[in-house]
Amino acid sequence: MNPSERNLAEPVYFVTAAVGGWKHLFTNEACARTVFDSLDYLSRTGKIALYAYALLPSHLCLLCRPLRGEVRRLVEGFADFTAARMAATLRRRGRGPLMHYLHTKSGECKPGSPVWGDLRIQEVLDRGKLRFLLEYIHQKPVSAEWKLADQRSEYLYSSACFYDLGREPIIAVVDIRGELEE
C-alpha cells in the first residue's frame, strides 16, 4: 500500500476464523456463547477494541484493534482458549464424532486446537477498505448465501443493531464511524 493511501492513524484488523471443515458449530448455543464470552472478556479487560462482528453458523468475522499485545498473539490465544472450551462442551454433550472429524480434517486444524480451521488476520489502514469491511460483516448474515434474518439489525449474533439502530448488541462494541470520516 502506498503511504499516501494510509489514512487511519492506527491499523484496524479484519479477523476471520472458520470452523474446521466449515461445520455449522455455532448453531450450538453453548459454542456460540463461548465465542461471545471470550470476545467480551478481551474487550472488557482492555486487550482489544472490538468494532464489529458477526458470528455465522460456521465462522466468525470481526474488526478489532489490539490495545495491549500483538494482534496475532491475541487472536491465537482467543482461538486456543475457545477451542478447548468448545471441545469440552461437545464431548460432554456426546458430540465425539464431530470432534473426531475436526481432529482428522485434512490438516486444516492445528494440533491441540481442533475446532478452528482457517484463521486469517488482515491489517486495514485505509478508510475505504474499513468502510467496506464494516458493511461486509453486517451484510453477511442476510446475504443470499446465508439468509439468517430478514434485516441485518435483526440478526442476534451481529453488531449491526448497534450501527443501524443504536441498540446494544450481545457484546458491546466501540463505535468506529468517527474514524471513517475524512
C-alpha positions as CSV (number, residue, x, y, z in Angstrom):
1,M,0.0,0.0,0.0
2,N,1.2,3.4,-0.9
3,P,1.9,5.5,2.3
4,S,-0.4,8.3,1.0
5,E,-3.3,5.8,1.0
6,R,-2.8,5.1,4.7
7,N,-5.3,7.3,6.2
8,L,-6.1,5.6,9.5
9,A,-3.9,6.7,12.4
10,E,-3.5,3.1,13.6
11,P,-4.4,-0.1,11.8
12,V,-7.6,-2.0,12.4
13,Y,-7.6,-5.7,11.9
14,F,-10.2,-7.8,10.0
15,V,-10.2,-11.3,11.5
16,T,-11.9,-14.3,10.1
17,A,-11.9,-17.6,11.9
18,A,-13.7,-20.7,10.4
19,V,-14.5,-24.0,12.0
20,G,-12.6,-26.9,10.6
21,G,-14.4,-28.2,7.5
22,W,-16.8,-25.2,7.8
23,K,-19.0,-27.2,10.1
24,H,-22.0,-25.3,11.5
25,L,-20.8,-25.4,15.0
26,F,-22.3,-22.1,16.1
27,T,-25.8,-23.3,15.8
28,N,-24.9,-24.9,19.2
29,E,-25.8,-22.1,21.7
30,A,-23.1,-23.2,24.2
31,C,-20.4,-22.9,21.5
32,A,-21.7,-19.5,20.3
33,R,-21.8,-18.3,24.0
34,T,-18.1,-19.4,24.4
35,V,-17.1,-17.2,21.5
36,F,-19.1,-14.2,22.8
37,D,-17.9,-14.5,26.4
38,S,-14.3,-14.7,25.2
39,L,-14.6,-11.7,22.9
40,D,-16.4,-9.8,25.7
41,Y,-13.5,-10.6,28.1
42,L,-10.9,-9.4,25.6
43,S,-12.8,-6.2,25.2
44,R,-13.7,-5.6,28.9
45,T,-10.2,-6.2,30.0
46,G,-8.8,-3.6,27.6
47,K,-6.9,-6.1,25.4
48,I,-8.8,-5.2,22.2
49,A,-11.2,-2.5,20.9
50,L,-14.0,-4.5,19.3
51,Y,-15.6,-2.5,16.5
52,A,-17.8,-5.0,14.7
53,Y,-18.6,-8.7,14.5
54,A,-20.8,-11.4,13.0
55,L,-20.9,-15.0,14.2
56,L,-22.3,-17.2,11.4
57,P,-23.0,-20.9,11.8
58,S,-19.5,-21.9,10.6
59,H,-17.3,-18.8,11.1
60,L,-16.6,-15.5,12.8
61,C,-15.8,-12.2,11.2
62,L,-14.7,-9.2,13.2
63,L,-13.0,-5.8,13.2
64,C,-10.8,-5.0,16.1
65,R,-7.6,-3.2,17.2
66,P,-5.3,-4.6,19.8
67,L,-4.8,-2.3,22.8
68,R,-2.4,-4.5,24.7
69,G,-0.3,-7.1,22.9
70,E,0.3,-8.2,19.4
71,V,-2.8,-9.0,17.2
72,R,-1.6,-12.4,16.1
73,R,-0.9,-13.5,19.7
74,L,-4.3,-12.2,20.9
75,V,-6.2,-13.9,18.1
76,E,-4.3,-17.2,18.5
77,G,-4.9,-17.1,22.3
78,F,-8.6,-16.5,21.7
79,A,-8.7,-19.4,19.2
80,D,-6.8,-21.8,21.6
81,F,-9.0,-20.9,24.6
82,T,-12.3,-21.1,22.8
83,A,-11.3,-24.3,21.0
84,A,-10.6,-26.0,24.3
85,R,-13.9,-24.8,25.9
86,M,-15.9,-25.8,22.8
87,A,-14.3,-29.2,22.6
88,A,-15.1,-29.9,26.2
89,T,-18.7,-28.8,25.7
90,L,-19.0,-31.0,22.6
91,R,-17.5,-34.0,24.4
92,R,-19.9,-33.5,27.4
93,R,-22.8,-33.4,25.1
94,G,-21.9,-36.6,23.3
95,R,-20.6,-35.0,20.1
96,G,-17.4,-37.1,20.0
97,P,-17.9,-37.9,16.3
98,L,-17.8,-34.2,15.4
99,M,-14.7,-33.8,17.5
100,H,-13.1,-36.8,15.7
101,Y,-14.0,-35.2,12.3
102,L,-12.4,-31.9,13.4
103,H,-9.3,-33.6,14.6
104,T,-8.8,-35.5,11.3
105,K,-9.9,-32.8,8.9
106,S,-7.1,-32.9,6.2
107,G,-4.6,-30.8,8.1
108,E,-6.8,-27.7,8.4
109,C,-6.9,-27.9,12.2
110,K,-3.8,-27.3,14.2
111,P,-2.9,-29.9,16.9
112,G,-4.3,-29.1,20.3
113,S,-6.9,-26.7,18.8
114,P,-9.1,-28.9,16.7
115,V,-12.1,-26.6,16.4
116,W,-10.8,-23.7,14.4
117,G,-9.5,-24.4,10.9
118,D,-8.8,-21.3,8.7
119,L,-7.7,-18.3,10.8
120,R,-6.9,-15.0,8.9
121,I,-5.8,-11.6,10.1
122,Q,-5.8,-8.7,7.6
123,E,-4.4,-5.3,8.5
124,V,-6.6,-2.4,7.4
125,L,-5.1,1.1,7.0
126,D,-7.5,2.6,4.5
127,R,-10.8,4.2,5.4
128,G,-12.4,3.0,2.3
129,K,-11.4,-0.6,3.0
130,L,-12.6,-0.3,6.6
131,R,-16.0,1.1,5.4
132,F,-16.3,-1.8,3.0
133,L,-15.4,-4.4,5.7
134,L,-17.8,-2.9,8.2
135,E,-20.6,-3.2,5.6
136,Y,-19.5,-6.7,4.6
137,I,-19.6,-8.1,8.1
138,H,-23.0,-6.7,8.8
139,Q,-24.5,-7.8,5.4
140,K,-23.1,-11.4,5.6
141,P,-25.9,-12.8,7.7
142,V,-28.6,-11.5,5.4
143,S,-26.7,-12.3,2.1
144,A,-28.2,-14.8,-0.4
145,E,-25.7,-17.3,0.8
146,W,-26.9,-17.3,4.4
147,K,-30.4,-15.7,4.8
148,L,-30.2,-15.8,8.6
149,A,-32.5,-12.9,9.1
150,D,-34.7,-10.5,7.1
151,Q,-33.0,-7.4,8.3
152,R,-29.3,-7.3,9.3
153,S,-30.2,-5.5,12.5
154,E,-32.4,-8.4,13.5
155,Y,-29.6,-10.9,13.4
156,L,-28.8,-11.6,17.1
157,Y,-25.2,-12.7,16.6
158,S,-24.0,-9.4,14.9
159,S,-23.2,-5.9,15.9
160,A,-25.4,-4.5,13.0
161,C,-28.1,-3.5,15.5
162,F,-25.7,-1.0,17.1
163,Y,-24.7,0.7,13.8
164,D,-28.2,0.5,12.2
165,L,-30.5,1.2,15.2
166,G,-28.3,2.3,18.1
167,R,-29.2,-0.8,20.1
168,E,-26.6,-2.6,22.3
169,P,-25.6,-5.9,20.7
170,I,-24.8,-9.1,22.7
171,I,-21.2,-7.8,23.1
172,A,-20.6,-4.1,23.4
173,V,-18.7,-2.5,20.5
174,V,-16.7,0.7,20.2
175,D,-18.1,2.9,17.5
176,I,-15.7,3.1,14.6
177,R,-17.7,5.6,12.5
178,G,-15.6,8.5,13.7
179,E,-12.5,7.0,12.1
180,L,-14.4,6.7,8.8
181,E,-14.8,10.5,8.4
182,E,-12.1,12.2,6.4
